[in-house]
Amino acid sequence: MNTDNIKDTMRAILEAESRAVAAIPVSDDYARAVELIVEHVHRRHGKLVTSGMGKAGQIAMNIATTFCSTGTPAVNLHPSEAQHGDLGVLAPDDVLLLVSNSGKTREILELIDLAAGLYPGLPTIVITGATDSPLARRADAVLPTGASPEVCPLGLTPTTSTTMMTVIGDVLVVNVMQAIGFSREDYARRHHGGYLGSAARGEVAPDK
């Protein structure tokens, strides 16, 4: 593949993923999801527990760490490890955020059953590409990705879908930050090292 072909492919991918982001459905379930997180984490002092399998699991972990850094306690629970004791991380006032493009991921569906057996009624937020899936039907709030085609030439590798999951996670994080009045000072107290910590404390000018 020559340089021109790579540039053409890059432009096509950027255009396709940009269209997919713009096509993410906006619904009242976002407000519902934010309220669930604020209620259970910030009023009841539970935590946000994210989970996904494979590439979606990596996105779930990133969402958890971003929430932690912005004032909302969160942990990522691997759905398979949950079956071998890690389910014990759950507490009665937690809220689940589950990520599955197909909405049929066996380990995630089993995790819902396990969580319900331990603490019935834990609220569940789902990020998925399939709003009519078994996972979506069990959710308190469904945040659809829009199910745009993957940019992978095989149409298989999670590419566009994981971008959409990341964007939806960002939407949740920013709205929860606004809901709890999270400040620069709050941010600085959670970032003691690195450039971001220095920028939050006003020691260096933040990048534009």
C-alpha positions in Angstrom: 0.0 0.0 0.0 1.5 3.3 -1.0 1.4 6.6 0.8 -1.6 8.0 -1.2 -3.6 4.9 -0.5 -2.9 5.1 3.2 -4.0 8.8 3.2 -7.2 7.9 1.4 -8.0 5.1 3.9 -7.3 7.5 6.7 -9.7 10.1 5.4 -12.4 7.4 4.8 -12.0 6.1 8.4 -12.1 9.6 9.9 -15.2 10.5 7.9 -16.9 7.2 8.8 -16.2 7.5 12.5 -17.1 11.1 12.6 -20.5 10.3 11.0 -21.0 7.5 13.5 -20.3 9.8 16.5 -22.8 12.4 15.1 -25.4 9.6 14.7 -25.2 8.4 18.4 -28.8 8.6 19.5 -29.6 11.2 22.1 -32.3 10.2 24.6 -33.7 10.8 28.0 -31.9 7.7 29.3 -28.7 9.8 29.6 -30.4 11.9 32.2 -31.6 8.7 33.9 -28.1 7.3 33.9 -26.6 10.4 35.3 -29.2 10.5 38.1 -28.6 6.9 38.9 -24.8 7.5 39.3 -25.3 10.7 41.3 -27.9 9.0 43.6 -26.1 5.8 44.3 -22.5 7.1 44.3 -22.7 10.6 45.7 -25.8 10.4 47.9 -25.8 6.8 49.1 -22.0 6.5 49.0 -21.9 3.4 46.8 -19.7 3.2 43.7 -19.9 2.8 40.0 -19.0 -0.7 38.8 -18.1 -1.1 35.1 -17.7 -4.3 33.2 -17.3 -5.6 29.7 -15.7 -8.5 27.9 -12.8 -8.3 25.4 -12.4 -4.9 23.7 -15.6 -3.6 25.4 -14.0 -4.6 28.7 -11.0 -2.3 28.0 -13.4 0.6 27.3 -15.2 -0.2 30.5 -12.0 0.0 32.4 -11.1 3.3 30.8 -14.5 4.7 31.8 -14.0 3.6 35.4 -10.6 5.2 35.7 -11.9 8.5 34.1 -14.8 8.6 36.6 -12.3 8.0 39.5 -10.2 10.9 38.4 -13.2 13.2 38.2 -14.7 12.6 41.6 -16.9 9.5 41.2 -15.5 6.4 42.8 -15.6 3.5 40.3 -14.0 0.1 39.8 -13.9 -2.2 36.9 -15.0 -5.8 37.4 -13.9 -8.5 35.0 -17.0 -10.6 34.3 -15.1 -13.9 34.3 -13.2 -13.1 37.5 -16.5 -12.1 39.1 -17.5 -15.8 38.9 -14.4 -16.7 40.9 -14.8 -14.4 43.9 -14.4 -10.9 42.6 -18.1 -10.4 42.7 -17.5 -9.6 46.4 -16.5 -6.1 45.3 -20.2 -5.3 44.9 -22.0 -3.4 47.7 -25.8 -2.8 48.1 -25.7 0.8 47.0 -23.6 0.4 43.9 -24.7 1.0 40.3 -23.6 -1.2 37.3 -22.4 0.2 34.0 -22.2 -2.7 31.5 -20.7 -2.4 28.0 -21.5 -4.9 25.2 -21.8 -4.1 21.5 -24.0 -7.1 20.8 -25.9 -7.0 24.0 -25.6 -10.8 24.0 -22.2 -11.3 25.7 -22.6 -14.4 27.8 -20.3 -13.3 30.6 -22.1 -10.0 31.0 -25.5 -11.6 31.1 -24.3 -14.0 33.7 -22.8 -11.1 35.7 -26.3 -9.5 35.9 -27.6 -12.8 37.3 -24.8 -13.1 39.8 -25.2 -9.5 40.9 -29.0 -9.9 41.3 -28.4 -13.0 43.4 -26.1 -11.1 45.7 -27.9 -7.7 45.9 -31.3 -7.8 44.1 -32.3 -4.6 42.5 -28.9 -3.1 41.7 -29.5 -0.5 39.0 -28.0 -1.2 35.6 -26.8 1.2 32.9 -26.0 -0.4 29.5 -23.9 0.8 26.6 -24.8 -1.3 23.6 -25.3 -1.4 19.8 -28.4 -3.5 20.1 -31.3 -1.9 21.9 -33.5 -5.0 21.5 -30.9 -7.3 23.0 -31.2 -9.4 26.1 -28.9 -7.1 27.9 -30.8 -3.9 26.9 -34.0 -5.4 28.1 -32.6 -5.9 31.6 -31.3 -2.3 31.9 -32.6 0.7 33.8 -31.0 3.0 31.3 -29.9 2.0 27.7 -27.4 4.2 25.9 -27.2 3.0 22.3 -24.1 3.4 20.2 -26.1 3.7 17.0 -24.7 0.4 15.7 -22.8 2.1 12.8 -20.7 -0.4 10.8 -17.2 -1.1 11.9 -14.4 0.5 9.8 -12.5 -2.8 10.0 -12.4 -4.1 6.4 -13.7 -7.4 7.6 -16.6 -5.7 9.4 -15.6 -7.7 12.5 -12.9 -6.0 14.6 -14.3 -3.6 17.2 -13.3 -0.3 15.8 -16.1 2.1 15.3 -18.1 0.5 18.1 -15.4 1.0 20.7 -15.0 4.7 19.6 -18.8 5.1 20.2 -18.5 3.5 23.6 -15.7 5.8 24.6 -17.6 8.9 23.5 -20.7 7.8 25.4 -18.5 7.2 28.5 -17.1 10.8 28.1 -20.7 12.1 27.9 -21.5 10.4 31.2 -18.4 11.6 32.9 -18.8 15.2 31.9 -22.5 15.3 32.9 -21.8 13.8 36.3 -18.9 16.3 36.8 -21.4 19.1 36.2 -24.1 17.5 38.4 -21.8 17.2 41.4 -20.0 20.6 40.8 -16.6 19.0 40.4 -13.9 21.8 40.5 -10.3 22.3 39.5 -9.4 22.1 43.1 -11.2 18.7 43.4 -9.3 17.5 40.4 -5.9 18.7 41.8 -6.6 16.7 45.0 -6.8 13.5 42.9 -3.8 14.3 40.7 -0.5 14.6 42.7 1.9 13.7 39.9 2.4 14.4 36.3 1.6 17.3 34.0 -2.2 17.2 34.7 -1.6 17.5 38.4 0.7 20.5 37.9 -1.8 22.1 35.5 -4.7 21.6 38.0 -2.7 23.3 40.8 -1.8 26.2 38.5 1.9 25.4 38.4 2.0 25.3 34.6 -0.3 26.7 32.0 -2.8 24.1 30.7 -2.4 23.1 27.0 -4.9 24.7 24.7 
